[in-house]
């Protein structure tokens, strides 16, 4: 069996290995998952699913330290933030169990017309079919939970292909689920090449594709899925934050710092474009730069580290190029460091036409721009073909409501940063940022079909 070595993004040291799945092997895995779905003798009763998920959550709780080290070592997220990720993932499993209690249909009115008399009708939900999950590197365990656990909860077999740089956490999740009692074949982790991944997405035996990653790949896969396959695509944004001159800077600055440099900016809703009123823009930029320059950068496994490495050396080179061509004033950072790290960077008034102003940087860079009035800020925030999470800081209720209404975003945070998320809220992008809604309970609904049954009887 061919094995693939997994290394730390910080120092390149081997941290584990996983088997490589060939195209032929993947076909067999898809066939097995499909058989689990279409053959009713393999269907799991709800109480058994609950028991499995409860045991899985317990296993995770007993191994928080191991899971934290695993996710941090392969993904590069600092240890302290990786521990939060694992705790979130455990809560995600519990959210799925909880939502099963309200996972129900409703009665459809009958009898109010002559044609519908003597009938009673109800809807109920059933699993959509086999789920293909293609995941990203930046939250290797929690993203796997968000894609795998909702599928299992509603009765869908699932095949997850994690990012090639961070497969260990997804494989570990499947191992935990099987240890908790999930029959083999219901959840399978595979590491395969791009052609095989495309085959996984486009197979006629796949009913739902959940993809987290780049817009180019996601939209490309969406064109190759089989007719009738439902899709959920989560891409990135170039998250805008508006700061009005009445904002409380003591609240603004820590929020921008956390939202912009958490996981070295490798987050799809990371703070990237900060539009600050002209009266306070330079002050915000300078103070943010001062805070950013003090962040501890280095080995993600060191508990003191606040900003870890980027996932790949190519990403460091790309971020460096974008910063150097920004056309703005670099107030701090602006340089690559050893071990795939890039110094936390704040740029003042980068050109709106610059690559770093137009595209998701996915690195530890925050750009601050000055604006004249709120209408200008909203127009510039809305200028890109992305729509994900946005934010505004202001004490004025009318201004905040105006921003909520007019910002092109699927979620708007008032007096908070764009990277805020809890796992029971709806989460997803529109326009080029994606399609479909994530969040544990929302994913469970997306992975379900609604079926109507109507009973005709003279006794009704």
N, C-alpha and C positions, 0 to 999 in steps of 0.2 A: 504494500500500500504506500503510495506516495504521500509524504508528509510535507507540510509547509511550515517553515520556521517563522515565529512571531517575535519581533524585537521591540525594545523600548525606543520611543521616538527621541528620548533624551541622549542616550549614549550608544544606541545600537546593539546593546547586549541582548542575547536570546532570553526570552522569558517563558517560552512555551512553543508548542506546535500543534497543528490540527491536520486531519487527513484532507487531501485534495479529492474532490469529487469529480469524476469524469462525466462526460455527457451521457454515456451509456448508463452509468450508475445513477445519475440524476433522473433519467427516464424511469428507472425502476422505482425510485423513491416517490416520484409523482404518481406512478401507477398504484403503489401501495397506499398512499394517502387518499387517492380517489376511491379505491376499494373500501377503505375505512368509512368513507362518506356514503357511498351509494348502497352498500350492504348494511341493512338495518340491524343486523345481528351485532355489528361493531359499535353502534351508537351508544354513547355513554349517557346514563340517566343523570338528571340534574343533581341529585343528591351526591352522586359519585364525583361529579365535577367539583362540587363545593368541597368535598372531603379532600380531593387532590390539591386544590388551590390552597386550602387551609394548611395542609401539610407542607406545601411548597413555601408558603409564607413563613412557617415556623422554621424550616430548614434554613431559609435566608437569614432569619433573625438570629439563629444560632451561629451563623458564619459571616457576620457583618464585616469583621476585620479581614477575613480571607477575600471576600468579594470586593471590598474596598481596594485592597492591594492589587487585585487582578485588574480591575477597571482602570485604576490609576496607572499601573505599569504599562499597559498596552495603549492607552488613550492619551496620556500626557496631561490629563487634568490633575491639578494639585490634589494631594492626599485629602486635605480638609474638605474640598468640594466633592471629591469622589465618594467620601463617606455620606455626604448629603444625598448624592445620587442613589446610593444603595438603599438608604432609608426611604427615599421617595419611591423607589421600585417596589419595596416591600408594601408600602402603602397602596401602590397601584394594584397589587394583587388583591389586597383587601377591598379596594374600591370595586373591583370586578365581582367579587363575592357579594358585596352589598347590593350592587345594581341588579343582580339576578332576582332580588326580591321585588323589583319593580319592572322587571322585563316581561311585559304583558301586553295583551291586545285589548280590544274594546268591543262593545256591542254596537252593531250598525242598525239604525232605525229601520223597521219594516212595518207594514200594515197601514201606513198613512195614505196609501193609494190602493185602488182596487187590484192593480197588477201585483202588489207585494203582500197581499193578505195571506194569512195562514203560513207565514214564514217567520223564522227567527234567524239572525245572522250574527256571527262573531268573527273577529280577526284574531289570529295568533301569529307568533313569530317562530321561524325555523332557521337553522343555519344556512347560509348562502351556498356553501360548498368548500372546496379546498382553497386555502389562502396562501398566496405567495408573498413573502415579506422580504423586501430588499432594504437593508438598513445602512446607517451612516456610522462614522467613527467617533463622533464627538461625545456621545453618551452611550457607550457600548452596552451597558447592562440595562439601563432604564428604557432606552429605545427598544431593545429586544422585548422587554416586558410589555411595552405599549403596543407592540405589533403581534406578539405571540399570545399573551394572556387573554385579551379580548376574544381572540379566535377560539381558544380552548373553552372559554367560559360559555360561549354560545353553541359549542358543539362542532366547530370547524377544524378539521385537520389543517396543520400549517407547516410550511417549509420556509425557513428563514435563511437568507444568504446575507451574513454580516459583511461589513467592509473588510477588505483583505488585510488591512493594517490592524484591525481590532476584532478578530473573530473569537477570542477566548471567552469573552463574557457571554456571548450568545450560545456557544456550545455548553458553557456551564449552566445556563438557564435550562436548556433542554435536559441536561443531566439531572438537575434538581427536580424538574417536573416528573421525570421517569422514576426517580427515587421516591417521589411522593405518591406514585401509583399510576401515573399516566401510561397507558399501553404504548409500546413502541410503534412508531409509524404515525402517531397523532401529532407529534412535534418533532421536526428534524432540522438540524442545522447543517448547512452545506457551505463549503468554500469551493468555488468553481470559477472558470474563466468567463469572460464577457459573453461569448457565444452561448454558453450554457445558461447564463443568467437571462439572456434574451429568450431562450427556449422556455425557461421556467415561467417568465412573464406571459408568453404568447401561447402556452399550451392550452388546448381545448378542455383539458381537465382542471384548469384553474378558473375559479369563479370570482376571485377577488385579488387584486394586486394592491399592496400597500408599499409605497416607495418613499424613502427619505434620502435626499441627496441633491445633487445639482439639477438645475432646471433643464439643462441640455440633455442629460441622460434621462430624466424623468419624463419629459415630454416626448422624447424619442421612443421610450418604451411604450408610452400610452398609444402610440400609433401602430404598435405591433401586437397589442393584446387581441385575443379572440373576440369575435362579436358577442356582446352580452356580458363580458367580463367587467365588473364594476372596479373602479380605480380610486385610490386616494393617494395624491402626490403632495409631499411636503418638501418644498424647496426653501430658498432663503429670501431675505428681504435686504434692504439697505436702510435699516431702521432709522426713521427721523424722530428727533425730539425737538420740540419748540420750547424755549424758555422766555417767558415774558418778563418785562423789567420789574414787575411786582412780585416775582417769585422769591421764595426764601432760599437764599444760596446755601445756607447751612444744611438744608435738606437736598438741594439740587446736586451739589458737588459729590457727596458720598454715593448718591444714586447713579450719577453718570460714571463715576469711577468703577463701581461694581458692575453696572450694566455694560460698560465698554470693555473691561479687561478681564472679566470672568472667563476662565478657560482660554486665556490669551485671545479673546474675541472670536473664538471658533464656535459660535452659536448663531443659529439662523435668525434670531431676533436681537442680536447684540447691538448695543448703542453704537451707531456709526456716524450719523449726520446730526449735529446739534446746531439748530438755528436759534441763536440768541439775539435778543434785542440789541441794537447798536450801542445803547447806553451802558450795557453790562457785558457785551460780547468778549471784549479783550480781557476784562477782569476774570470772567469765567474760564477763558482759555488758559490764562496764566496760572490761575489757582488750580485748575484741573491738571495742568502740566506739572506743577509742583508736587501734587499728590501722586501722580503717576510715576514720577521719577523716583519716588521712595518705595515703590512696590518691590517686593523681593522676587527676583526672577531666577529660576534654576531648576534643579532636579525635582520633578513632581512628587517624588517619594519622600522628600524632606518636609516634615510638618510645617516648617516655617515658610515654605514657598507659597507665593500668592499668584504668580504667573509662570506657568510651565512652558514646555517647548511647543512648537508647531508640529503637526503630525508628520511632516516630510520636509527634507531639505529644499525641494522644489518650491514648496509653499513659502519658505523663508525668502527665497530669491524673488518670487513673484511679489510678495508684500514690499520688499525692498525697492523693487522697480516702480511700483505704484506710488510709494511715498516720494521717491526721488523725482517723479514727474507730476507731482500734485500741483505745482505752481503756487503753493502756499508757504507760510512761515512755519517751519518746524520748531516747536517750542520745547520739546523734549524727545528723547529717543532718536528715531530715524536711523538706527543702525542695527545690524545683525550681531548677535552675540554667539558665544560658543554653544555647541550641543543643540543645534536647531532652535535656539531661542532668538526672539526679536525683542528689542527694548520697547517697553510701552511708550507709545508715540501719540503726541497731540499736535495737530496741524491747524493753524489759524488761516481762515479764508483761502482754502484750496479752491482752484478754479472749478466752477460748476461743470465744465466740460471735461475735467480730468477723469481718468479711469477710476480713480479712488472715490470720486463723487458720483459716479454712474453705476458702479458695480459693488457687489458684496465683497468686502475685503477679507473676511474670515481670518483676521489677524488682530493683534493688539494695537489698533489704530483708531483714534477718535478725531473727527474733523469738526471744528467749530466755525460756523459762518455767522456773520452779522446780517441783520435785516432791519428794514425801516419800520414796517407795520405788520400786523398779524396776517393780513390778506396776502402779502408778499411771502411770508413764511410758509403759509399753507400751500400756496402755489408752487413754491420750490420743493416743499416736502412731497407734493403730489406729482412731480415732474417725471418720475421714473415709472417703468412698466412693472412695478412690483406692488404688492398689497399684502402686508402682514401686520405686525404690531407696531404702533406708533405711540407717542406720548406728548403731553404738554404739562409744563409747570406754570401755574398761575394761581393767584388768590381770588381772581375774578370769576364768579360762577358763570356769567354770561359768556366770557371768553372761552372757558373750558367747554361749555356746551357747544359753542360755535365750532371749536376744533373737533369735538367728537362727531359732530354732524358732517363736517366738510373734509376731514382728513381721509384720504383714500387708504383705508386700513380695515382689517377684519377685527381688530381690537385696538382701543385707544385707552392708554393709562393716563389718569390725571394725577399729577404730583407723584409719579413713580416712573421708574425706568422701563424701557421696552422689553427687557428680558424677564420681566416678572411672569411666572407661570405656576399654577398649581394643577395637579394632574386630573382633577375632576372638571376643569373648565374646558369649553370648546377651544380648540387650538388648530389653526390652519391658515393657509394663505389663499389669496385669490389672484386673478390675472396671471402673470408669469410665476407668481410665488407658489402656485399649486391649486389643488382642487380637493374637496372632501374635508371632513372635520375629524380631527384627532381628539385625544382625551379618552380615558379608559371607557367610560360609559357611552360616549358618542361613537367610538370605534365598534363597540358591541352592537349598536344599532345599525351601523354601516355594514357590518358583516352578517346581517340578518335579512331575510326576506319576510314580508308580511303575506300571510295567506288568509283568505276569506273562506269560511264555510257557511252555507245556507241550508237550513233544514225546513222542508215543507211538510206540514201536517195539519189535518183538519182539526186537531186538538189544540192548535195554537190560536 
